[in-house]
Amino acid sequence: MNARVPKTPPTWRQSDGKPVSCLEKIKVLNQNIQEIETLCADALEDGVLMGCDARQIKDALHELIEGLAGGSDAMHALAVKNRFHLL
């Protein structure tokens, strides 16, 4: 596996543009992104080692992200269903 240089985490923002201030929420968001980055890098490496085209794998990952349910309405419905509090 390739060594990756840690990236500076983004400033997480609420839908109104204000920064998320809860340190525990920021920590969870940063950990999630780090885990996703590692998983994607591993999937790309595996695919290339198996002879797949790297561009096609990256395109598939982009499509996966673009296909995720998003927006405040979808997330609010999910939060209500699972009884989570939104940021």
C-alpha positions, 0 to 999 in steps of 0.5 A: 500500500502506498504511503499517503500524506495526511491532508488538512481536514476541511472546515466542516460547515452547516447548511447555513454556512456556519462552521460546525463547532462541536469537537466530537462531531468534527472528530467523527467527520474527520475520521469518516473521511480518513476511513473512506480515503483509505478504503478508496485507495485500497480499492483502486490499488486492488483493481490496478493490481488485478489489471483494471484501468485506474481511470475506470475505477476512479470513475466508478467511485465518483459515480458511487458518491454522486449517487448517494442520497443527499441534501437536507431533505433526504438527510433530515428524513434519515435522521428522523427515521433513525432518531439522530440529531442533525448538526 
